[in-house]
Amino acid sequence: MVHRVLFWSGFGVAVRFWQLGLEMRPFFTKGSLWAYPIFAGVGASFGYWLQGVDERQTAMLEERKQIILEKRARKAARDAEKAAA
């Protein structure tokens, strides 16, 4: 989880660098240093949210996989009963 949050924090800072580069402004001035933690925080928040989405989707897929496997097992048992009868 931490790696995803750190990655997106770095991505937020990179977006700030990109923004200043497009505007052709200096990267480090006293007046604009406050924005870097904001961009990093927004990126970290997105990474944290994305981690939660990933965990929920993985849990849902695992649950559906178990349901399908149980359904296949029941069908195989019914088919075996019909073949034996």
C-alpha positions, -999 to +999 in steps of 0.1 A: +000+000+000+028+024+009+045+020-025+013+031-043+008+062-021+045+071-025+043+067-062+013+090-065+028+115-042+058+117-065+035+119-095+018+149-079+051+166-074+061+157-110+028+173-122+038+205-103+072+205-120+055+200-154+031+228-147+059+252-139+079+240-168+050+247-192+046+282-177+084+286-180+086+297-143+114+288-119+109+255-100+119+267-066+109+302-055+098+311-020+064+322-032+055+288-048+070+263-024+038+258-006+022+242-036+045+211-036+030+196-004-004+203-018+003+185-051+020+156-032-010+154-008-035+152-036-014+126-053-011+106-021-049+108-015-055+095-050-030+066-044-047+058-011-082+058-028-068+037-056-054+011-032-089+008-016-105+003-050-080-024-058-086-042-025-124-041-030-122-053-066-098-081-056-121-093-028-151-092-051-133-111-078-122-138-053-158-141-040-172-145-075-144-170-083-155-191-053-191-190-063-183-201-098-161-230-086-189-241-062-214-240-090-191-260-113-186-286-085-224-289-081-229-294-118-202-320-120-218-339-091-252-337-109-237-349-141-219-378-123-252-388-107-270-388-141-242-408-157-243-434-129-281-438-130 
